[in-house]
Amino acid sequence: MGLAFYHAWLEHAFTTNIFEVTYAPYASFYGVPYWLFGVTWFPLVLLVGVWSTKFGRVELRKEPMILLTLGNLVTVYFWYLDIIVVKALTLVYVSLYAINYILTALVVLQHRGSDIMHGYVYGTVTGMIVGLFFGPYGVAVCGVGGGIFGAVRNYVMPKGTALMPAETT
């Protein structure tokens, strides 16, 4: 959360911020500045984490994975802005994305025995490898997309379910 508030301070503290001046059309979503997403997102994730663990008394549940995956999808757009549009990566921005990925990894690690998490990890790694052919943005898009695909696939097709119905004789 501290990094998100630092990012907010950077965006507002300097009126000559290159991102705001040069890329003003890309600095907000329907008038809502991106820094506002960060200062609401990370406290929301903290609250969901605290709630889902009953204030740390139980293991983290799988449900926050859906919320974190939404955050990962949003970072795909932010990677697009950073790499394709602005053509500049800053440590603050990349750190915010990485924090969301790390939080996602924590949920995956706590539920590593789950078929859904196996699909998520397999899909993410496979997607990132495929994404290498398309550059850094391809790694982000294919990695997040592959993770979602793998998790959904293992959710709708549990272990032992055949892809094709068995032939009858």
N, C-alpha and C positions, 0 to 999 in steps of 0.2 A: 504494500500500500504506500510505503514511503517513496518508492520509485515512481509510482503513478502520480503522487502529489508533487514530486520533484519535476516530472514532465509537465504537469499543469503549470507550475511556477515558471518553467522555461518558456512555455508558449505564451504566457501572459506578461512576463516581466520585461521582455524586450520587444519594443514596437518594430524593430527592424529585423525580427526573426525571419531568416531567409525562407523558411517553409511557409510562414503566413503571408509574406509579401509576394513571393514569386509564385507560389502554388495555392493561393487563397481558395480557388474553386475546389481544391482537394483537401482542404484543412478542416472541413466539416461535413456532416451528413445532414442534409436538410436544415442547415443553420445551427446544428448542434456540434460544437467543436469536439474533435476526437479526444482531447485531453479529459473532457467530461465523462466519456465512456470509461476511461481508466479509473478515475476517482470514484465511480459508482460500481464498476465491475469487480474490482478486487475486494472492497468491503462486502459486496454481495456474495462473492465466493467464500469469504471468511465466515459470514453468517450461515451460509448453507453448510459449510464444513463443520462448524460448531454445532449447529442443529442436528445434522445427520450423525454426529458422533455422540450426541447427548452430552455435550460439553467435555468431550475427551474420554468418556467412560466406556465407550464401545468402539469397535473398529469402524473405520470409514466405510460407508455403504457404497454400492455400485451406482446409485442414482446420480450423484454429482458428476458422473462421467458424461451424462447428457449435457449438463450445463457447461462443463469444460470443453466439450466438443464444439458447442456453439461458439465459445470463445476462440477455439482453434480455427473455425471457419472464418470468423471475423479477421483473424490475423492473416489469412490468405489474402484478403483484400488489402490489408495494410502492407504486406510484402509486395503486392502489386504496385502500390503507391511508391514504396521506398525504392524498389529495384527498377521498375519499368518507367514510371512517371517522373519521379524526382531524381532518380539515379544517384541516390545517396543513402547510405545506411548510417545510423547513429547508434552509439552504444546504448543510449537510454531506450530507444524504440526496440531494438533487438532484445534487450534485457527484459522488457515487458512481455514480449512474445514468449521468450524462453521461460519466464516464470509460469505462464499458463501451461506450457508444455511440461514443465517439471511437476506442476500440480496434477496434470493428467497422468503422468508417469507414476506418481504416488498412489493414485487410485488403482491403476493397473497393477502395480506391485502388490498392493494389499489383497488383490483378488486374482492373483496370477494363476490360480487353479481353475478359474472360470473359463469355459469355452468361449464366451463373449470376449474376454480379455485376450485370449490366445489369438482370436481372429483379428482383434484390434492391433495387436503387436505385429502379427504376420502381415496384415494389410498395410500398416504404416511403413514397415521396413521394405516390403516389396514396392510400394508406391514411391518411396524415396529413391530406391535404386533405379526404377524406371524414370523418375523425374530427373536423374542426373543427365539424361540425354537432352533435356530441355533447359538446363541451367538452374541457377539458384531458385528462381520462381517456380520452375517445374518441380523441384524437390519439395517445396512447400505445398504446392497444390496437390501433387500426386501422393505425397505422404499423408496429408490430412484426409484426402479423398479415399485413399486406400485403407486407412484406419477405420473410417466410417463404414466403408463397404465390408471390410472383414468382420467388424463387430455386428453389423446388421445381418450379414450372411449367417454367422454362427448363432445369432439370436433366433432367426426364423427357421434355420435348419440345424437343430441340435446334433451333437455328435451321434454318429450311427445312422443318420438320415441319408439315404441315397439321393444323388442328384437326379437320377432317372428312375422311374418306376421299374421294378423287376419284371423281366419278361415272363409271360405265362406260356406254358406249353400245352 
